Amino acid sequence: MSIIYLLLSVSVVVAVGFFIAFIVSVKKGQYDDVYTPSVRMLFEDELVEIQDSSITNSEKSN
């Protein structure tokens, strides 16, 4: 029965360690997206054209 308590406590310590490592990596910017902004500027004109055409279509229906 004591081995269950030992394994449970070790697993909680490991889980807390991984959680702390995750929080530290998020705060240091490990998961920041650096790729999307560079690609977004390439397709920005297409998005503006789509929005302009939808506005034009809604104006024509009025």
N, C-alpha and C positions, 0 to 999 in steps of 0.2 A: 504494500500500500504506500510505503514511503517513496517508492520509485515514481509513482504517479505524481506526487507532490513535487518531486525533483524535476520531472519532465515538464510539468505545467509551469513551474517557475522559470525554467530555462527558456521555454517557448515564449513566455511573456517578455522576458528580457530581450530576446532576439527580435521580437515584433516591435518593441519600443525602440530598439536600436535602428531598425529599418525605417521606422516612422520618423525618427530624428534625422536620419540621413536624407530622407525624402524632403523634409521641411528645409533643411540646409541647402539642398540642391535647387529647390524652387526659389529660395531667397537670393541665391547667387546667380540666377538667370539661366540655369541649365536648360530649361524647357522653353525659353523664349524663341519665338518664331522669327528667324532672320531671313528666311527664304521668300515668304509670301509678299512682303512689301516690294521686293525687287521685281517680282512677276506681276504684281498688281498694276504697276505703272505701265506695263506693256499692254494690258488689256483695258485700261481705263477709258480709252476713246470708244471702244465697243459698248461699254456700259452706258456712257453718256448718250450714244446714238440710240440705244434701246429705250432709255428713259425719254428722250426727245420724241421718239416715234409714238410711244404710249401716250404722251401728253398731247401730241398732235391728233391722235386717233380719238381721244376723249373730247377734245375741243370740237372735232368734226361732228360728233354724235349729238352735241348740244345744239 
